[in-house]
Amino acid sequence: MENSRRNASGRPKASGSDFEAEQENIQELGREVPVGSADYLAPKSLKKALEYRSRYGYKAVVIAGGTDIMVDYFERLSEVSSWLDLTKIQDLKEIKFGPEKIRLGSMVTHRKLATDSRIRENLPLLAESASEVGAWQIQSRGTLGGNIVTSSPAGDALAPLLAYQARFILGSVSGQREVAAEDFFTGPKENVMTQEELLIEVVIPTPREGTLSRWKKVGKRKAMIISSLTMALLLELDDKDEITAARAAYGAVAPRPIRATELEVYLTGRKLTEISAGKAGELAAQEISPITDIRGTVDFRCQVTRDITEQALLGFQQE
Ligand SMILES: Cc1cc2nc3c(=O)[nH]c(=O)nc-3n(C[C@H](O)[C@H](O)[C@H](O)COP(=O)(O)OP(=O)(O)OC[C@H]3O[C@@H](n4cnc5c(N)ncnc54)[C@H](O)[C@@H]3O)c2cc1C
């Protein structure tokens, strides 16, 4: 049992609450808290978390559900000296529905997204993608924020977030900034966040009633599988069935999640019945820049992108 109270470097572990209390005591006494003396920071407030983030930067690794970071941790043990655990911050677990915007705390789990009736109704792309993340154990621990910050091009939430024109609220002790989902991801597992910042919230404009959407995840099997390809397609129509807005987002087909803008231009302004689903599929396949890896070849990804886009549009036309 003694071992379970020690970290990888053999130093004794303090529990989050013990450590927080200890820090507050030291600060009250007016003494400096040396960075690196701690193993586990588990603040209950966002303010405190941001203070820790400012003080420790990358020296404290942020942990949300742990389903990505623990895999990394066990592969590269020595790089982690301290943890900043967000699980006690209730504010980050909230979902707020407004008439114009839906706000999702970064600590909202995939399970919550998959099962919440208002999310299923208003943001079906996100609910459906969440229901296909790993299996229910991973969904119960894994968070939306973790999926975003990991920034894997294959992250299942990312194409839906692009399709919904989500904006991410990044916080630090000096304030907040808002970044469009499209500008956040800069490469495979890379994004614009700095070591002073935490992802606080995801803000999504409430989709108009009657918006059509299709989510598709392609993988080598049905569960516990990293995507070979994802698609989130969204169409807004007017009362004459004319497409007034189209957003087509794809994951795992480029170094970061992308929108197929040529396809969107082709779709916008046309009646749904006038669309050539085959042409739409071709356009989508031309816009991706996939690689060959263990989850699929370039040819496979191009073919599948073409097929699922075509099928989605044929499906809309038959509804
Ligand atoms: C068996 C298994 C199956 C999986 N299947 C899938 C799948 O099908 N689809 C899929 O997309 N993913 C899958 N994953 C990956 C993972 O579950 C998801 O990416 C999940 O959303 C990560 O969330 P988390 O809360 O566990 O993140 P964590 O592991 O806690 O954190 C991930 C990263 O984000 C950082 N971070 C987390 N929250 C914040 C924040 N608020 N501010 C700043 N930084 C933050 C952490 O420091 C870390 O770098 C799977 C993982 C496993 C182990």
The ligand as an ORCA input file, in Angstrom:
! r2SCAN-3c Opt
* xyz 0 1
  C      -9.184      2.650    -24.687
  C      -9.322      4.040    -25.232
  C     -10.222      4.276    -26.272
  C     -10.360      5.555    -26.801
  N     -11.245      5.741    -27.811
  C     -11.384      6.982    -28.351
  C     -12.301      7.199    -29.429
  O     -13.003      6.300    -29.903
  N     -12.390      8.455    -29.924
  C     -11.655      9.498    -29.433
  O     -11.803     10.627    -29.928
  N     -10.790      9.304    -28.404
  C     -10.641      8.084    -27.864
  N      -9.754      7.893    -26.833
  C      -8.956      9.022    -26.354
  C      -9.550      9.762    -25.131
  O     -10.440      8.945    -24.414
  C     -10.290     11.055    -25.519
  O      -9.470     11.900    -26.284
  C     -10.803     11.824    -24.295
  O     -11.743     12.781    -24.705
  C      -9.693     12.523    -23.520
  O     -10.289     13.215    -22.453
  P      -9.692     13.135    -20.973
  O     -10.570     13.983    -20.129
  O      -9.504     11.742    -20.546
  O      -8.306     13.851    -21.218
  P      -6.927     13.773    -20.359
  O      -6.231     12.504    -20.674
  O      -7.188     14.087    -18.928
  O      -6.170     14.996    -20.999
  C      -5.824     15.006    -22.355
  C      -4.909     16.205    -22.657
  O      -5.608     17.412    -22.518
  C      -5.036     18.237    -21.493
  N      -6.207     18.851    -20.853
  C      -7.352     18.220    -20.491
  N      -8.258     19.119    -20.087
  C      -7.686     20.334    -20.201
  C      -8.143     21.669    -19.962
  N      -9.392     21.935    -19.545
  N      -7.294     22.695    -20.187
  C      -6.037     22.456    -20.631
  N      -5.550     21.223    -20.889
  C      -6.376     20.176    -20.687
  C      -4.202     17.292    -20.655
  O      -3.101     17.950    -20.056
  C      -3.734     16.310    -21.705
  O      -2.655     16.845    -22.420
  C      -9.587      6.617    -26.270
  C      -8.707      6.394    -25.212
  C      -8.564      5.123    -24.712
  C      -7.598      4.886    -23.568
*
